[in-house]
Amino acid sequence: MPPGLADEAAAALGEDEADAFLARAGLVLPDVAAALERLYGDRAGDLLGRALRTALQAAAERPTALRRLDRRREIDPGWFQSPRVQGYVCYVDRFCGTLRELPGKLDHLEALGTTYLHLMPLLRPREGENDGGYAVADYRAVDPRLGTMADLEAVAATLHGRGMSLCIDLVLNHTAREHRWARGWLAGDPAYAGFYTAFPDRQLPDAYDATIPEVFPDRAPGSFSWVPEALGGAGGWVWTTFWPYQWDLDYTNPEVTLAVLGEITWLANRGVDVFRMDAVPFMWKRLGTTGQNLPEAHVLLQLLHALTRVAAPGVVFKAEAIVAPDDLVQYLGAHERYRPECELAYHNQLMVLLWSSLATGDARLARQALGRMRPIPPATTWCTYVRGHDDIGWAVTDADAAAVGLDGFAHRRFLNDFYSGRFVGSFVARGALFQENEATGDARISGTTASLCGIEDALDRGDDAALEAGLRRLGLLYAVVYGFGGIPLLYSGDELAQRNDAGYLADPALAPDNRWMHRPPLDWAATARAGDPRSLEGRVTALVRRLADARRGQPALAGGTESEVVDAGSDAVLVWRRRHPRGGTFVGLANVSARPQTVDADTVTGFGTFPCVAGSDGALPVEDGRLVVPGLGWAWYAEP
């Protein structure tokens, strides 16, 4: 422990709080010291003292109510793994307008079973184009269109009073070029020297770009942007992985790491429970690599996580890492030797494979890919989801595709054709291609869940049978997401089956980005119809509530337990099993085809001893030892 830290802690916190702080610091000290040495070499000793004192200052400033919450979560460190934890994701302005209006809308969320609210980017962005809020100009201020930081604190306090937690986005890889750090760096302020990276000519940028994939090849090719004011006015190529106005932070400079730690702990003290760590695979760069998923990026996350938990032990990290499955599990600490890193990560693979399965009517690819995923540490869990704010990129590996007789490239192209409505014989999904690269054939898909499920097309055509099928697809998707374990996330508007919104085209700042079609303002008039079980909105809302209620009663759906994908004798039915040491076995099944299928009844129902606890069609019949699953049907079975 750094000399004098114990006395400083006692003076800042009092004897009891200091004892707890020092115990937490002592627990992570070996990991913190090793991480600093790995990243910063012989500077590690000095940095250790500075880092722990940053944490101490944050602990001293932590409000009493949040300290009480910390105590409860230290007693129950797996609080976020409970089957009662169910999420809702929204943009504040599109959900209700402003932060001040949000507390008055929480009854809607509570009725859906929400205990975890993820508010999409709300920290103050740069003016004008800002990548949907991910170009942050000030970590300590809220977008003035949404309110103030005091409003956010009030929202957090209200959520905590209702037993809900608050998640916000924290952009770690870059800041807006208007951030005070960037302005200081550009002006030559020594306090911000080395916060960003610039090169005087194209020699090194070209060398890096030779191996780094482009994120936005059509509108922002390459990873560098020319900034005439850089390098003392001589001009330079600034590292900009995403957009030219988003400047990558240089974490090889430890001052950047300490500055970011200060921002995280400051926000934690405003009441944030979960930080969605944005773009974490890109945080460390090395020549000759893809610039993603490097070992140092993991060490850096481990360092920030450990120090944040010393200051605010009730806070958890969620990795925004849409990468290959073998790379993804590492953000949950699944390395050769476990290192706490992030408690949560998005189960992107599950999301992609569900949409793939609906398009093909075949679950073999999902069974293959999910079955070979590495287990995650028991102290962590997945966030499962059907749709998010982003586009869908078809993260299907060539190896997994080949294992079930598919060509990976052809299958990915098929999925783009299918969900953009180009494929003849599809259920007419109303998606749109995003970032199509005509040279490579790569693209991703935009569109709301309802529109991708065929609901929008069915309503436009007045086809009741097609509408029923679309609703069954939506229900099946969410039944898997709510029954797979971890934290299920409901994206705003899905509870009402909202369709694509073309309103974004009227806003010049949004029009070039068709992802806004699946970020519609919540239709509050439609929520009034949600109480009518005959209405479209009422049927979908009732489904979500039913899933939430059933989920709360299933201990096996808590995090910390793996889902095992099972072959039950049908290539069209995805079957998975979970086992809880105290709550017994849970089995879920989903028929991704439109035709009835049969599966081995004993495999699913535990030799007939497991009752059906939820399902699309009530108790399923058994014929000749086979359970008959209706087209697009699903069911949950659980050991009593």
C-alpha positions as CSV (number, residue, x, y, z in Angstrom):
1,M,0.0,0.0,0.0
2,P,1.4,3.5,-0.8
3,P,2.9,5.2,2.2
4,G,0.6,7.5,4.0
5,L,-2.6,6.2,2.3
6,A,-4.0,4.7,5.4
7,D,-3.8,7.9,7.3
8,E,-5.2,9.9,4.4
9,A,-8.1,7.5,4.2
10,A,-8.9,7.8,7.9
11,A,-8.8,11.6,7.7
12,A,-11.0,11.7,4.5
13,L,-13.5,8.9,5.4
14,G,-13.5,8.3,9.1
15,E,-12.4,5.1,10.8
16,D,-15.1,2.7,9.6
17,E,-15.3,3.9,6.0
18,A,-11.5,4.0,5.8
19,D,-11.3,0.4,6.9
20,A,-13.7,-0.7,4.2
21,F,-11.8,1.4,1.6
22,L,-8.4,0.0,2.5
23,A,-9.8,-3.5,2.5
24,R,-11.1,-3.0,-1.1
25,A,-7.8,-1.5,-2.1
26,G,-5.8,-4.3,-0.6
27,L,-7.9,-6.8,-2.4
28,V,-7.1,-5.4,-5.8
29,L,-3.7,-4.1,-5.1
30,P,-1.8,-6.9,-6.8
31,D,-3.9,-6.6,-10.0
32,V,-3.6,-2.8,-10.1
33,A,0.1,-2.9,-9.5
34,A,0.6,-5.6,-12.2
35,A,-1.6,-3.7,-14.7
36,L,0.3,-0.4,-14.2
37,E,3.6,-2.2,-14.6
38,R,2.4,-3.9,-17.8
39,L,1.2,-0.7,-19.3
40,Y,3.6,1.9,-18.0
41,G,6.8,0.1,-16.9
42,D,9.0,1.9,-14.4
43,R,6.4,4.7,-13.9
44,A,4.1,2.2,-12.2
45,G,5.2,2.9,-8.6
46,D,4.3,6.6,-8.8
47,L,1.1,6.0,-10.7
48,L,-0.1,3.5,-8.1
49,G,-0.2,6.1,-5.4
50,R,-1.9,8.7,-7.7
51,A,-4.5,6.2,-8.9
52,L,-5.5,5.1,-5.4
53,R,-5.7,8.7,-4.3
54,T,-8.0,9.4,-7.2
55,A,-10.2,6.6,-5.9
56,L,-9.9,7.9,-2.3
57,Q,-11.1,11.3,-3.3
58,A,-14.1,9.8,-5.1
59,A,-14.9,7.6,-2.1
60,A,-14.7,10.7,0.2
61,E,-17.1,12.6,-2.1
62,R,-19.6,9.7,-2.5
63,P,-23.1,10.6,-1.2
64,T,-24.4,8.8,1.8
65,A,-27.3,7.2,-0.1
66,L,-24.9,5.7,-2.6
67,R,-22.7,4.4,0.2
68,R,-25.7,2.5,1.6
69,L,-26.3,1.0,-1.8
70,D,-22.7,0.0,-2.0
71,R,-23.0,-1.9,1.3
72,R,-26.0,-3.8,0.1
73,R,-24.3,-4.7,-3.1
74,E,-21.1,-5.8,-1.3
75,I,-23.3,-8.2,0.7
76,D,-25.0,-9.3,-2.6
77,P,-22.2,-8.9,-5.2
78,G,-24.3,-10.8,-7.8
79,W,-27.2,-8.3,-7.5
80,F,-27.2,-7.8,-11.3
81,Q,-27.5,-11.5,-11.9
82,S,-31.0,-11.9,-10.3
83,P,-33.8,-13.0,-12.6
84,R,-35.7,-9.9,-11.3
85,V,-33.2,-7.7,-13.2
86,Q,-34.8,-6.9,-16.5
87,G,-33.7,-4.0,-18.7
88,Y,-35.3,-1.3,-20.9
89,V,-33.2,0.7,-23.4
90,C,-34.2,4.2,-24.7
91,Y,-33.1,7.6,-25.8
92,V,-34.4,10.2,-23.3
93,D,-35.7,12.6,-25.9
94,R,-37.4,9.8,-27.9
95,F,-38.9,8.2,-24.8
96,C,-40.3,11.2,-23.0
97,G,-38.6,14.4,-24.0
98,T,-36.3,15.5,-21.1
99,L,-34.8,14.0,-17.9
100,R,-37.2,16.1,-15.8
101,E,-40.2,14.3,-17.5
102,L,-38.7,10.9,-17.0
103,P,-39.7,10.2,-13.4
104,G,-43.3,10.7,-14.4
105,K,-43.1,7.9,-17.0
106,L,-41.6,5.2,-14.7
107,D,-45.0,3.6,-14.1
108,H,-44.9,2.4,-17.7
109,L,-41.5,0.8,-17.2
110,E,-42.4,-0.7,-13.9
111,A,-45.5,-2.4,-15.4
112,L,-43.1,-4.1,-17.9
113,G,-41.0,-5.5,-15.1
114,T,-38.1,-3.0,-15.6
115,T,-35.5,-2.9,-12.9
116,Y,-32.6,-1.7,-15.1
117,L,-32.9,1.4,-17.3
118,H,-30.3,2.1,-19.9
119,L,-30.5,5.7,-21.1
120,M,-28.7,6.0,-24.4
121,P,-26.0,8.7,-24.9
122,L,-26.9,11.7,-22.8
123,L,-23.6,13.4,-21.9
124,R,-23.0,16.7,-23.7
125,P,-22.0,16.0,-27.3
126,R,-20.5,18.3,-29.8
127,E,-22.9,20.5,-31.7
128,G,-23.9,19.4,-35.1
129,E,-23.1,15.9,-36.3
130,N,-22.1,13.8,-33.3
131,D,-22.5,10.1,-34.1
132,G,-25.8,9.9,-32.3
133,G,-24.3,11.4,-29.1
134,Y,-21.1,9.3,-29.1
135,A,-18.9,12.4,-29.8
136,V,-18.7,13.6,-26.2
137,A,-17.6,17.2,-25.6
138,D,-18.0,17.1,-21.8
139,Y,-18.3,14.0,-19.6
140,R,-19.5,16.2,-16.7
141,A,-22.4,17.8,-18.4
142,V,-25.7,16.5,-19.9
143,D,-26.9,17.4,-23.4
144,P,-28.7,20.7,-22.7
145,R,-31.6,19.5,-24.9
146,L,-32.2,16.8,-22.3
147,G,-31.6,18.7,-19.1
148,T,-28.8,19.1,-16.6
149,M,-26.6,16.9,-14.5
150,A,-28.8,17.8,-11.5
151,D,-31.7,16.4,-13.5
152,L,-29.7,13.2,-14.1
153,E,-28.9,12.9,-10.4
154,A,-32.6,13.3,-9.6
155,V,-33.5,10.5,-12.1
156,A,-30.9,8.2,-10.5
157,A,-32.3,8.9,-7.0
158,T,-35.9,8.2,-8.2
159,L,-34.9,5.0,-9.9
160,H,-33.1,3.8,-6.8
161,G,-36.2,4.6,-4.8
162,R,-38.1,2.2,-7.0
163,G,-35.5,-0.6,-6.9
164,M,-34.2,0.3,-10.4
165,S,-30.6,0.8,-11.5
166,L,-29.3,3.4,-14.0
167,C,-27.0,2.6,-17.0
168,I,-25.5,5.2,-19.2
169,D,-23.0,5.2,-22.1
170,L,-19.4,6.2,-21.5
171,V,-17.3,6.7,-24.6
172,L,-13.8,5.5,-23.7
173,N,-12.0,5.3,-27.0
174,H,-12.4,8.9,-28.1
175,T,-13.7,12.4,-27.3
176,A,-15.2,15.0,-29.6
177,R,-12.6,17.3,-31.0
178,E,-14.3,20.1,-29.0
179,H,-13.6,18.4,-25.6
180,R,-11.4,20.6,-23.4
181,W,-8.7,17.9,-23.4
182,A,-8.6,18.0,-27.2
183,R,-8.6,21.8,-27.3
184,G,-5.8,21.9,-24.7
185,W,-3.8,19.4,-26.7
186,L,-4.3,21.3,-29.9
187,A,-3.2,24.5,-28.2
188,G,0.0,22.9,-26.8
189,D,-1.1,23.0,-23.2
190,P,1.4,20.7,-21.4
191,A,-1.3,19.4,-19.1
192,Y,-2.8,17.6,-22.2
193,A,0.4,16.7,-24.0
194,G,0.1,13.2,-25.4
195,F,-3.6,12.9,-24.9
196,Y,-4.1,12.3,-28.7
197,T,-2.0,11.0,-31.5
198,A,-1.0,12.9,-34.7
199,F,1.6,12.2,-37.5
200,P,3.2,14.8,-39.7
201,D,2.9,12.7,-42.9
202,R,1.2,9.6,-44.2
203,Q,4.0,7.1,-43.6
204,L,2.8,5.7,-40.3
205,P,-0.9,6.3,-41.0
206,D,-0.6,4.2,-44.2
207,A,1.3,1.5,-42.3
208,Y,-1.4,1.3,-39.6
209,D,-4.3,1.5,-42.2
210,A,-2.8,-1.5,-44.0
211,T,-4.0,-3.8,-41.3
212,I,-6.8,-1.9,-39.6
213,P,-10.4,-2.6,-40.9
214,E,-12.4,0.5,-41.8
215,V,-15.4,1.2,-39.6
216,F,-17.3,3.5,-41.9
217,P,-15.7,2.9,-45.3
218,D,-18.2,4.9,-47.3
219,R,-18.2,8.2,-45.4
220,A,-15.1,8.0,-43.2
221,P,-12.5,5.8,-44.9
222,G,-9.3,5.0,-43.0
223,S,-8.4,5.7,-39.4
224,F,-6.8,9.1,-39.6
225,S,-8.0,12.6,-40.4
226,W,-6.0,15.7,-41.5
227,V,-6.2,18.5,-38.9
228,P,-4.4,21.7,-40.0
229,E,-4.1,23.0,-36.5
230,A,-2.3,19.9,-35.1
231,L,1.4,19.7,-34.3
232,G,1.7,23.3,-33.4
233,G,-0.1,24.5,-36.5
234,A,2.0,22.5,-38.9
235,G,-0.8,20.1,-39.5
236,G,-1.0,16.4,-38.8
237,W,-2.9,13.2,-39.3
238,V,-4.9,12.7,-36.1
239,W,-6.1,9.2,-35.1
240,T,-9.8,9.0,-35.7
241,T,-11.0,5.4,-35.8
242,F,-14.7,6.4,-36.3
243,W,-15.5,9.9,-37.6
244,P,-13.1,12.8,-38.2
245,Y,-14.6,14.8,-35.3
246,Q,-14.0,11.9,-32.8
247,W,-10.3,11.9,-31.8
248,D,-8.9,8.7,-30.3
249,L,-7.4,9.0,-26.8
250,D,-3.8,7.8,-26.4
251,Y,-3.8,5.4,-23.4
252,T,-0.1,4.8,-23.8
253,N,0.0,8.1,-21.8
254,P,-0.9,7.3,-18.2
255,E,-2.2,10.8,-17.7
256,V,-5.1,9.9,-20.0
257,T,-5.9,6.8,-17.9
258,L,-5.9,8.8,-14.7
259,A,-8.1,11.5,-16.3
260,V,-10.6,8.9,-17.5
261,L,-10.7,7.3,-14.1
262,G,-11.6,10.7,-12.6
263,E,-14.5,11.0,-15.0
264,I,-15.8,7.5,-14.3
265,T,-15.8,8.0,-10.5
266,W,-17.2,11.4,-10.8
267,L,-20.2,10.1,-12.8
268,A,-20.5,7.1,-10.4
269,N,-21.1,9.6,-7.6
270,R,-23.9,11.1,-9.6
271,G,-25.8,7.8,-9.2
272,V,-24.8,5.8,-12.2
273,D,-24.9,2.1,-11.4
274,V,-23.8,0.6,-14.8
275,F,-21.4,2.0,-17.3
276,R,-21.7,0.8,-20.9
277,M,-18.1,1.1,-21.9
278,D,-18.3,2.1,-25.6
279,A,-15.9,0.9,-28.3
280,V,-13.6,-0.8,-25.8
281,P,-11.9,-3.1,-28.4
282,F,-10.3,-0.1,-30.0
283,M,-8.6,1.4,-26.9
284,W,-5.1,0.3,-27.6
285,K,-3.2,0.3,-30.9
286,R,-0.2,-1.5,-32.2
287,L,1.4,-1.4,-35.7
288,G,0.8,-4.5,-37.8
289,T,-2.5,-5.5,-36.0
290,T,-6.2,-4.8,-36.5
291,G,-6.1,-2.3,-33.7
292,Q,-8.8,-4.3,-31.9
293,N,-8.9,-6.7,-28.9
294,L,-5.2,-6.2,-28.0
295,P,-4.1,-7.6,-24.7
296,E,-3.3,-4.1,-23.4
297,A,-6.9,-3.0,-24.0
298,H,-8.0,-5.8,-21.6
299,V,-5.4,-4.8,-19.0
300,L,-6.5,-1.2,-19.3
301,L,-10.1,-2.2,-18.6
302,Q,-9.1,-4.4,-15.7
303,L,-7.2,-1.4,-14.2
304,L,-10.1,1.0,-14.6
305,H,-12.6,-1.6,-13.2
306,A,-10.5,-2.4,-10.1
307,L,-10.0,1.3,-9.2
308,T,-13.6,2.2,-9.8
309,R,-14.7,-0.6,-7.6
310,V,-12.4,0.6,-4.8
311,A,-14.1,4.0,-4.9
312,A,-17.7,2.8,-5.7
313,P,-18.1,-0.9,-5.1
314,G,-21.8,-0.9,-6.2
315,V,-20.8,0.0,-9.8
316,V,-20.4,-2.5,-12.6
317,F,-19.1,-2.3,-16.1
318,K,-20.7,-3.4,-19.3
319,A,-18.5,-4.0,-22.4
320,E,-19.8,-2.7,-25.7
321,A,-17.7,-5.2,-27.8
322,I,-19.3,-6.4,-30.9
323,V,-16.5,-8.8,-31.9
324,A,-16.0,-12.5,-32.6
325,P,-17.3,-14.8,-29.7
326,D,-13.8,-16.0,-28.7
327,D,-12.7,-12.4,-28.4
328,L,-16.0,-11.3,-26.7
329,V,-15.8,-13.6,-23.7
330,Q,-12.4,-12.1,-22.8
331,Y,-14.1,-8.8,-21.9
332,L,-15.9,-10.7,-19.1
333,G,-12.5,-11.7,-17.8
334,A,-12.4,-15.2,-19.5
335,H,-8.6,-15.2,-20.0
336,E,-6.2,-18.1,-19.4
337,R,-6.2,-16.6,-15.8
338,Y,-9.4,-14.9,-14.7
339,R,-9.0,-11.2,-14.2
340,P,-12.1,-9.1,-13.3
341,E,-12.8,-6.8,-16.2
342,C,-16.5,-6.2,-17.0
343,E,-19.4,-7.8,-15.3
344,L,-21.7,-7.6,-18.3
345,A,-21.4,-7.9,-22.1
346,Y,-23.9,-8.0,-24.9
347,H,-24.7,-11.4,-26.3
348,N,-24.4,-10.2,-29.9
349,Q,-24.0,-13.8,-31.1
350,L,-27.4,-14.9,-29.7
351,M,-29.1,-11.9,-31.3
352,V,-27.5,-12.5,-34.7
353,L,-28.2,-16.2,-34.7
354,L,-31.9,-15.7,-33.8
355,W,-32.5,-13.5,-36.8
356,S,-30.5,-15.9,-39.0
357,S,-32.6,-18.8,-37.7
358,L,-35.9,-17.0,-38.5
359,A,-34.7,-16.3,-42.0
360,T,-33.8,-19.9,-42.7
361,G,-36.3,-21.7,-40.5
362,D,-33.3,-23.7,-39.3
363,A,-31.6,-23.7,-35.9
364,R,-28.5,-25.8,-36.8
365,L,-26.3,-22.8,-37.2
366,A,-27.4,-21.3,-33.9
367,R,-26.9,-24.7,-32.2
368,Q,-23.4,-25.0,-33.7
369,A,-22.2,-21.5,-32.9
370,L,-23.7,-21.2,-29.5
371,G,-22.6,-24.7,-28.6
372,R,-18.9,-23.9,-29.1
373,M,-18.8,-20.6,-27.2
374,R,-16.4,-20.5,-24.3
375,P,-18.0,-20.4,-20.9
376,I,-18.0,-17.0,-19.1
377,P,-16.8,-16.5,-15.5
378,P,-19.6,-17.2,-12.9
379,A,-19.3,-13.7,-11.5
380,T,-20.4,-12.2,-14.8
381,T,-23.4,-12.4,-17.1
382,W,-24.8,-11.6,-20.5
383,C,-27.1,-8.9,-21.6
384,T,-29.4,-10.6,-24.1
385,Y,-31.4,-8.6,-26.7
386,V,-33.4,-8.8,-29.9
387,R,-32.6,-5.3,-31.2
388,G,-30.5,-2.4,-30.1
389,H,-30.0,1.1,-31.2
390,D,-27.4,0.0,-33.7
391,D,-27.5,-1.8,-37.0
392,I,-27.3,-5.7,-37.2
393,G,-23.9,-6.9,-38.5
394,W,-24.0,-10.6,-39.4
395,A,-21.3,-12.0,-37.1
396,V,-21.5,-15.5,-38.6
397,T,-18.1,-17.0,-38.9
398,D,-17.1,-19.0,-42.0
399,A,-16.1,-21.9,-39.8
400,D,-19.5,-22.1,-38.1
401,A,-21.3,-21.7,-41.5
402,A,-19.2,-24.5,-43.0
403,A,-19.9,-26.8,-40.1
404,V,-23.6,-26.9,-41.1
405,G,-23.0,-26.9,-44.9
406,L,-23.3,-23.2,-45.6
407,D,-20.9,-20.8,-47.3
408,G,-20.3,-17.9,-44.8
409,F,-20.1,-15.1,-47.3
410,A,-23.2,-16.3,-49.3
411,H,-25.1,-16.7,-46.0
412,R,-24.3,-13.2,-44.8
413,R,-25.3,-11.8,-48.2
414,F,-28.6,-13.9,-48.0
415,L,-29.4,-12.4,-44.7
416,N,-28.9,-8.8,-46.0
417,D,-31.1,-9.7,-49.0
418,F,-33.7,-11.3,-46.8
419,Y,-34.1,-8.6,-44.2
420,S,-34.0,-5.7,-46.8
421,G,-36.9,-7.3,-48.6
422,R,-34.9,-8.3,-51.6
423,F,-35.3,-12.1,-51.2
424,V,-38.2,-13.5,-53.0
425,G,-40.3,-15.8,-50.8
426,S,-39.3,-14.0,-47.5
427,F,-41.9,-12.9,-45.0
428,V,-41.2,-9.4,-46.4
429,A,-39.0,-7.8,-43.7
430,R,-38.9,-4.0,-44.1
431,G,-35.2,-3.5,-43.2
432,A,-32.7,-1.3,-45.0
433,L,-29.1,-1.9,-45.8
434,F,-26.7,0.2,-43.8
435,Q,-23.1,1.0,-44.8
436,E,-23.3,-1.2,-47.9
437,N,-19.8,-1.8,-49.5
438,E,-20.4,-2.6,-53.1
439,A,-16.8,-3.6,-53.5
440,T,-16.9,-6.3,-50.8
441,G,-20.6,-7.1,-50.7
442,D,-20.6,-6.3,-46.9
443,A,-23.5,-4.5,-45.3
444,R,-25.6,-4.4,-42.2
445,I,-29.3,-4.1,-41.5
446,S,-31.4,-1.3,-40.0
447,G,-35.0,-1.7,-38.9
448,T,-37.2,-2.1,-35.9
449,T,-38.0,-5.6,-34.5
450,A,-41.6,-5.3,-35.7
451,S,-40.7,-4.3,-39.2
452,L,-38.0,-7.0,-39.5
453,C,-40.5,-9.6,-38.3
454,G,-42.9,-8.7,-41.2
455,I,-45.5,-6.9,-39.0
456,E,-45.2,-3.6,-40.9
457,D,-45.7,-5.3,-44.3
458,A,-48.6,-7.3,-43.0
459,L,-50.4,-4.3,-41.6
460,D,-49.9,-2.4,-44.8
461,R,-51.4,-5.2,-46.8
462,G,-54.2,-5.9,-44.3
463,D,-53.1,-9.6,-44.2
464,D,-54.3,-11.0,-40.8
465,A,-52.5,-14.3,-41.3
466,A,-49.2,-12.6,-42.0
467,L,-49.7,-10.3,-39.0
468,E,-50.3,-13.3,-36.7
469,A,-47.1,-14.9,-38.0
470,G,-45.2,-11.6,-37.5
471,L,-46.4,-11.4,-33.9
472,R,-45.4,-14.9,-33.3
473,R,-41.9,-14.2,-34.6
474,L,-41.6,-11.2,-32.3
475,G,-42.9,-13.2,-29.3
476,L,-40.5,-16.1,-30.1
477,L,-37.5,-13.7,-30.2
478,Y,-38.2,-12.2,-26.9
479,A,-39.1,-15.5,-25.3
480,V,-35.6,-16.7,-26.1
481,V,-34.0,-13.5,-24.9
482,Y,-35.9,-13.5,-21.6
483,G,-35.3,-17.3,-21.1
484,F,-31.6,-17.6,-22.0
485,G,-30.3,-16.2,-18.7
486,G,-28.6,-13.0,-17.9
487,I,-30.2,-9.6,-18.2
488,P,-32.9,-9.3,-21.0
489,L,-33.0,-5.9,-22.6
490,L,-36.2,-4.6,-24.1
491,Y,-35.6,-1.8,-26.7
492,S,-38.0,1.1,-26.4
493,G,-41.0,0.7,-28.7
494,D,-40.8,-3.1,-29.1
495,E,-43.4,-3.5,-26.3
496,L,-45.8,-1.7,-28.7
497,A,-44.6,-3.4,-31.9
498,Q,-43.6,0.0,-33.3
499,R,-42.6,0.0,-36.9
500,N,-39.9,1.9,-38.9
501,D,-40.0,5.6,-38.5
502,A,-39.3,7.7,-41.5
503,G,-39.4,11.0,-39.5
504,Y,-35.6,11.1,-39.2
505,L,-35.4,12.0,-43.0
506,A,-36.8,15.5,-42.2
507,D,-33.7,16.2,-40.0
508,P,-30.6,17.0,-42.1
509,A,-28.4,15.9,-39.2
510,L,-30.0,12.5,-39.0
511,A,-31.0,11.8,-42.6
512,P,-27.7,10.3,-43.8
513,D,-27.9,7.6,-41.1
514,N,-30.8,5.1,-41.6
515,R,-30.3,3.6,-38.2
516,W,-32.6,6.3,-37.0
517,M,-35.5,4.4,-38.6
518,H,-35.3,1.9,-35.7
519,R,-35.1,4.6,-33.1
520,P,-38.7,5.9,-33.2
521,P,-40.1,8.2,-30.6
522,L,-42.2,6.2,-28.2
523,D,-45.8,6.4,-29.2
524,W,-47.5,7.4,-25.9
525,A,-50.9,7.3,-27.6
526,A,-50.2,3.6,-28.4
527,T,-49.4,2.9,-24.7
528,A,-53.0,3.9,-24.0
529,R,-54.1,1.1,-26.3
530,A,-51.8,-1.4,-24.5
531,G,-54.5,-2.2,-22.0
532,D,-56.8,-3.5,-24.7
533,P,-56.0,-7.2,-25.2
534,R,-57.5,-7.1,-28.7
535,S,-55.2,-4.4,-30.0
536,L,-51.8,-5.0,-31.5
537,E,-50.1,-3.0,-28.7
538,G,-52.1,-4.8,-26.0
539,R,-51.1,-8.2,-27.3
540,V,-47.4,-7.4,-27.4
541,T,-47.4,-5.6,-24.0
542,A,-49.2,-8.6,-22.5
543,L,-46.5,-10.9,-23.9
544,V,-43.7,-8.8,-22.4
545,R,-45.4,-8.7,-19.0
546,R,-46.0,-12.4,-19.1
547,L,-42.4,-13.1,-19.9
548,A,-41.3,-10.8,-17.1
549,D,-43.6,-12.4,-14.5
550,A,-42.6,-15.9,-15.5
551,R,-38.9,-15.1,-15.5
552,R,-38.9,-13.7,-12.0
553,G,-40.0,-17.1,-10.7
554,Q,-37.2,-19.1,-12.3
555,P,-33.9,-19.2,-10.3
556,A,-32.2,-21.0,-13.2
557,L,-32.5,-17.8,-15.2
558,A,-30.2,-16.0,-12.8
559,G,-26.7,-15.1,-14.2
560,G,-23.7,-17.2,-13.2
561,T,-25.1,-20.3,-14.9
562,E,-24.4,-21.3,-18.5
563,S,-27.0,-22.2,-21.1
564,E,-26.3,-25.5,-22.7
565,V,-27.7,-25.8,-26.3
566,V,-29.3,-29.3,-26.7
567,D,-30.1,-31.3,-29.8
568,A,-33.6,-32.6,-29.2
569,G,-34.1,-34.2,-32.5
570,S,-35.3,-31.3,-34.7
571,D,-33.1,-29.0,-36.8
572,A,-35.8,-26.4,-36.7
573,V,-36.1,-26.2,-32.9
574,L,-33.6,-24.4,-30.7
575,V,-33.5,-26.1,-27.3
576,W,-31.4,-24.9,-24.4
577,R,-31.0,-26.1,-20.8
578,R,-29.9,-24.3,-17.6
579,R,-29.2,-25.8,-14.2
580,H,-29.3,-23.8,-11.0
581,P,-27.8,-25.5,-7.9
582,R,-30.8,-24.6,-5.8
583,G,-33.6,-24.0,-8.3
584,G,-33.1,-27.1,-10.5
585,T,-33.2,-27.4,-14.3
586,F,-34.8,-25.1,-16.8
587,V,-35.4,-26.0,-20.5
588,G,-36.4,-23.6,-23.2
589,L,-37.4,-24.3,-26.8
590,A,-38.2,-22.2,-29.8
591,N,-39.5,-23.5,-33.2
592,V,-38.0,-21.1,-35.7
593,S,-39.9,-22.6,-38.6
594,A,-43.5,-21.8,-39.7
595,R,-44.5,-25.4,-39.6
596,P,-45.1,-27.7,-36.6
597,Q,-42.1,-29.7,-35.5
598,T,-41.6,-32.5,-33.0
599,V,-38.8,-32.9,-30.4
600,D,-37.9,-35.6,-28.0
601,A,-40.3,-35.2,-25.1
602,D,-38.0,-36.7,-22.5
603,T,-35.1,-34.3,-23.4
604,V,-37.3,-31.3,-23.0
605,T,-39.6,-32.2,-20.1
606,G,-37.2,-34.2,-18.0
607,F,-39.0,-37.5,-18.6
608,G,-42.3,-35.8,-18.1
609,T,-41.6,-34.3,-14.7
610,F,-41.1,-30.7,-15.7
611,P,-44.3,-28.6,-16.0
612,C,-44.6,-25.9,-18.7
613,V,-44.2,-22.6,-16.9
614,A,-44.7,-20.3,-19.9
615,G,-45.4,-20.8,-23.6
616,S,-46.9,-19.4,-26.8
617,D,-49.6,-22.1,-27.1
618,G,-50.3,-23.6,-23.6
619,A,-49.4,-27.1,-22.8
620,L,-47.9,-28.9,-25.8
621,P,-49.2,-32.3,-26.8
622,V,-47.0,-35.4,-26.8
623,E,-47.4,-37.9,-29.7
624,D,-45.4,-41.1,-29.8
625,G,-42.8,-39.8,-27.3
626,R,-42.4,-36.5,-29.3
627,L,-43.4,-33.1,-28.1
628,V,-45.3,-31.3,-30.9
629,V,-44.3,-27.6,-31.2
630,P,-46.5,-25.4,-33.3
631,G,-44.9,-23.2,-36.0
632,L,-43.1,-20.3,-34.5
633,G,-44.0,-21.6,-31.1
634,W,-42.0,-21.5,-27.9
635,A,-42.2,-23.0,-24.4
636,W,-40.3,-22.9,-21.1
637,Y,-40.2,-26.0,-18.8
638,A,-38.8,-26.0,-15.3
639,E,-38.1,-28.6,-12.7
640,P,-40.6,-28.2,-9.8
